Structures are given as structure tokens and as C-alpha cells.
Amino acid sequence: MGFNSNFNMLSPGTGRWDKALKKLPYYVHISPFISEMALYADLILPSTTFLEEWGYDHSPAGSGFAEVKIKQPVVAPRGSARSVVDILFQISKKLNGGVAESFARMGDTAERFVRFRTEGLISWNEFLKKGVGAGRDYEYHKYTRIFQTPSRKFEFSSGNLKALVARTKQGNGEALDYLPHSKEVKFLGRKTNTLWSFFPISP
């Protein structure tokens, strides 16, 4: 399943995506319009555009203040188009069990999902009226709250992780375990030729 993806047009070596998509037994493409990648889909689900859907946004990190903004539809979707959030909620209902239950708790529709995610910051009626909820300005020198570490300072070697390892008796206690580092991941599954895409790319 791909949402607003078009690797056949935008990624290096586009021809390899043509070959890879031909190998997929079934592919669902979600997009407001047909693209090169959509031509390989077994099922195309029309999604809404920016002005037809519910959503929310927040201020980027480092902006100096907290802010949340609502996106409300200003025009009705054309035809049978739905937002990708509504599509996912509909799919979750068909899966039943824990998946359906988890999604239902998050609002059940795109509009109610926005409400679920923002109502703890600003009341829904106020949010609909104002469109923006602003928090306090950034506070400097909050070190006692920020650095929840044994040394009460920024730590390159994690004292909290070292204490956790000692308490749970996991890990080998090497100094490297408490520093940022990378290790090769041990593959536990069965290797297949299936192509997975987790990165939505706008056409």
C-alpha cells in the first residue's frame, strides 16, 4: 500500500521500481491523482487534497513557542475521495480484533482523530473558532527539569541506562553499551522478494 508515493518518477534508478512493482502480487495506491506508480496498482483509492480534509499541525522544534493549528475542509471532496486517515480507519474496522479496537479509541474518523489528538491542549469548540492554540513562550535554563540524569547534566554516557542495565542484569556492562552506537541487526524473519515502502513521498 502506498500513499502519495511515486518512486518510479522521483527515485534514482527509476527503472528498478518498474521491475519491482511488476513483481508485487497486489498493490493498493492511495492518491488524489494518477501517477507513474499508480499505473502498477491493482486498486486505486482516491484521496482528498489539502483543502478537502481535516488535519492539524504544530510548531516546529526550535521555534521558541508551542502552537497547534487546525486544518478544516473548506470544500467538499469530489466524487468518492476520502482522506487517508478515513481510509485507514475504514480498513481497521474490517480487520476486527485489537486493531479495530485500537483505531476506534483514536476517534474513528479524521475529524474525531484531530479532536482526540488536540483536545488536551485546547477545547474543541475554541479550536474550531480560533483555529490556533498557542502555549507558553519557551523558558530558558530549565535544567533541573530537562536533565533527568544521575549527574543532573547532559551525559554522553547514559547514567540512566547504566542504572537500568545494572538493575535488570541485561547487557554485558561494557562502556560502549552506554554510549550512542550502532550494531548490526540480527535478522529473525524469512527473507522474501516483497517490496516494502514506509516513506510517503509527494509526487
C-alpha positions in Angstrom: 0.0 0.0 0.0 1.4 3.4 -1.0 0.2 6.9 -0.2 1.2 9.8 -2.5 4.3 7.7 -3.5 5.9 8.0 -6.9 9.2 6.2 -6.8 9.0 5.5 -10.5 9.3 9.2 -11.2 11.4 10.6 -8.3 13.8 8.0 -7.1 17.3 7.3 -8.6 17.2 4.4 -11.0 13.5 4.7 -11.7 13.6 1.6 -13.9 14.2 -0.7 -11.0 10.9 0.4 -9.5 9.1 -0.5 -12.7 10.6 -4.0 -12.4 10.0 -4.3 -8.6 6.3 -3.2 -8.8 5.6 -5.8 -11.6 6.6 -8.5 -9.1 4.1 -7.4 -6.4 1.2 -9.8 -6.2 -1.1 -7.0 -5.1 -0.6 -3.3 -4.7 -3.0 -0.6 -3.4 -2.3 3.0 -4.4 -3.8 6.0 -2.5 -3.5 9.4 -4.1 -5.6 12.3 -5.3 -4.5 11.7 -8.9 -3.0 9.1 -11.2 0.8 8.9 -11.2 3.5 6.7 -12.8 3.5 4.5 -9.7 -0.3 4.3 -9.7 -0.2 2.6 -13.1 1.0 -0.5 -11.4 -1.7 -0.6 -8.8 -4.4 -3.4 -8.6 -6.6 -1.0 -6.7 -6.5 2.8 -6.6 -8.2 4.7 -3.8 -8.8 8.4 -4.4 -7.7 10.6 -1.5 -8.6 14.1 -0.7 -6.4 17.2 -1.3 -5.3 19.7 1.4 -8.4 21.9 1.2 -10.8 18.9 1.5 -9.7 17.2 4.7 -9.3 17.5 8.4 -5.9 17.7 10.0 -3.7 19.5 12.5 -0.2 20.9 12.6 2.2 22.1 15.3 5.1 24.5 15.5 8.4 23.0 14.6 11.1 22.2 17.1 13.2 25.2 18.0 10.6 27.8 17.1 10.6 29.1 20.7 6.9 28.6 21.4 4.3 25.8 21.3 1.5 26.1 18.8 -1.1 23.8 17.3 -3.1 24.7 14.2 -6.3 23.1 12.8 -6.9 22.3 9.2 -10.6 22.2 8.3 -12.1 21.3 5.0 -13.2 24.4 3.0 -14.7 22.5 0.1 -16.4 19.1 -0.1 -14.3 16.2 -1.6 -15.1 15.3 -5.2 -16.6 12.0 -6.0 -15.7 9.2 -3.7 -12.4 10.7 -2.5 -11.6 10.3 1.2 -8.7 11.4 3.4 -6.0 8.8 4.0 -6.9 8.9 7.7 -10.5 8.0 7.0 -9.3 5.2 4.6 -7.1 3.8 7.3 -10.0 3.9 9.9 -12.3 2.1 7.4 -9.6 -0.6 6.8 -9.1 -1.0 10.5 -12.8 -1.8 11.0 -12.5 -4.7 8.6 -9.6 -6.2 10.5 -11.6 -6.6 13.7 -9.9 -7.6 16.9 -7.3 -5.5 18.6 -6.5 -3.4 15.5 -10.1 -2.3 15.1 -10.4 -1.6 18.8 -7.2 0.5 18.9 -8.2 2.6 15.9 -11.7 3.1 17.3 -10.2 4.6 20.5 -8.4 7.2 18.4 -11.6 8.8 17.1 -12.9 6.5 14.3 -12.9 9.4 11.6 -10.4 12.0 10.5 -12.3 14.8 12.2 -12.6 12.9 15.5 -8.9 11.9 15.3 -7.9 15.6 15.2 -10.1 16.2 18.2 -8.6 13.2 20.0 -5.1 14.5 19.4 -5.7 18.2 20.3 -8.4 18.4 22.9 -5.9 18.1 25.7 -4.3 21.3 24.5 -7.3 23.4 23.7 -11.1 22.8 23.9 -12.6 21.6 20.6 -15.1 24.5 20.3 -12.4 27.0 20.9 -10.1 25.3 18.5 -12.8 25.4 15.7 -13.4 29.1 16.4 -9.9 30.3 16.7 -8.1 27.9 14.5 -4.9 28.1 16.6 -3.9 27.2 20.1 -0.8 28.8 21.5 1.2 27.7 24.5 3.6 29.5 26.7 6.8 31.0 25.3 10.0 29.0 25.6 11.6 29.0 29.0 15.3 29.1 29.3 17.5 27.5 32.0 15.1 24.7 32.8 18.0 22.3 33.5 16.6 20.7 36.6 13.6 19.6 34.6 15.4 18.8 31.3 18.3 16.8 32.7 16.7 13.9 34.5 20.1 12.2 34.7 22.1 11.0 37.7 24.6 13.8 37.2 21.9 16.4 36.6 23.9 17.4 33.5 24.0 16.4 29.8 25.6 13.0 29.6 27.3 11.4 26.6 27.4 8.2 28.5 23.9 7.5 29.8 23.8 7.1 33.6 20.1 6.2 33.5 20.8 3.4 31.0 23.8 2.1 33.1 21.5 2.0 36.2 18.8 0.2 34.2 21.3 -2.4 32.9 22.6 -3.0 36.4 19.0 -3.3 37.8 17.8 -5.7 35.1 21.1 -7.5 34.8 20.9 -7.3 31.0 23.8 -6.3 28.7 27.4 -7.1 29.3 28.3 -3.9 31.2 30.8 -2.6 28.6 31.2 1.1 28.4 30.1 1.1 24.8 26.6 0.0 25.9 26.0 3.4 27.5 27.2 5.5 24.5 25.4 6.2 21.2 26.5 3.5 18.8 25.1 1.1 16.2 25.1 -2.7 15.8 24.2 -5.0 13.0 20.6 -6.1 13.3 20.1 -9.9 13.6 17.6 -10.9 11.0 15.0 -13.2 12.5 12.4 -13.4 9.8 12.2 -15.2 6.4 13.7 -13.3 3.5 11.3 -12.6 0.7 11.3 -10.6 -2.5 8.4 -8.4 -1.2 9.0 -4.6 -1.7 8.1 -2.6 1.4 7.7 1.2 1.4 7.5 3.2 4.7 8.3 6.6 3.4 5.5 8.7 1.8 6.8 10.9 -1.0 4.7 13.5 -2.6 4.6 13.3 -6.4 
